[in-house]
Amino acid sequence: MNILASDFSGMAPLVFIVPVLFVMAVASYFPSAHGHWSGPALAAPLGLAALAFILLQFIWNPNTLMETDAFLWAMLLLPIALAGGSVTLWAVRRGSRAA
């Protein structure tokens, strides 16, 4: 029989930090569209945190690759794609501004 946890205080940082990182990554598209350096600086924390989370999952459970379905992969890779999109937009705009 599984007993659910009665104290979720350990998740409080996760509940507050992840939405802040997500808002920062979404907001990073505005400076990235102008080629400003702050676009990738705002997007990088979410991408790096997601990458670190995925790597930790593989370190803790090497069978994760075989057990993970497509929906979970999409949820794991979405933050990296969001941050990568902002960095790519910045690189394109930066290149057109420098020319």
N, C-alpha and C positions, 0 to 999 in steps of 0.2 A: 504494500500500500504506500503510495506517495503522499508525503506530508508537505503541503505548500509552506513556503516561508512566511512568517508573520511580520518580519521586519525587512523593509525594502530600502532602508536608509543608505545602504551601500550603492544603490543605483542613482541616488540624487545627483551626483556629478554628471553622470551619463545623461540623465533626463534634461539637465540644464545646458550642458556643453554641446551636445550634438545639434540641437536646433540653432544655437548661436553660430556654430560652424557652417550649418546649411545656409542660414541667412547671409553670412559673410560671403559664401561662395556665389550665391545668387546675386548679391550686390556687386560682386567683382566684375560682372559683365559690363557695367556702366563705365568704369575707368578703362577696362580692357578695350572697349569699343573706340576709345580715343587714343589708344596706344600708350596709356600711362602705366608706369611701373607698379602702381598700387593694385592693379587688377590681379596679376599673378600672386602678389603678396597676400591678398585677401583670400584667394582660392586655394593656395597651397596647404593651409592647415587641414582642411577637410580631406583633400586628396591624400595627404600623408597619413592622417589618422585612419582613413579607410584602408589604405595599403598596409599599415601596421596591424590593423585588426585582422585582415585576411591572412597575413603572414603568421600571426600568433595562432590563428585557428589551425593552420597547417602544422605548426610546431607542436601544439598541444595534441592534435589528433591527425596523424598522417593519412588516415583513411577518409578525410573530409572530401578529397577530390572525387572519390567513388560514391560517396553518400549524398552529395549535394545535387539537388535538382535544378532545373533551368530557372525557375522563379527565384530561388535563393541566390543563384549566381547573378541574376539581374539586380537584385537588391544589394548585393555586395559590391557590384561594379558600378552602380549608378552614381555614387559620390565621386568616384574616380573619373567617370565620364563627365560629370558636371564641372569638376575642377579643371579637367583637361580641356574642355570646351572653352573655358575662359582663357586659359593660357594660350591655346591655339588662336583664338580671336585676337589676343594681345600681340602674338607673333606676327600675324597677318597685317594688322593695323600698324604695328611698329615698322614692318618692312616697307609698307606703302608710304609711311610718313618720312622714312629715311631717304627714299628715292627722290 
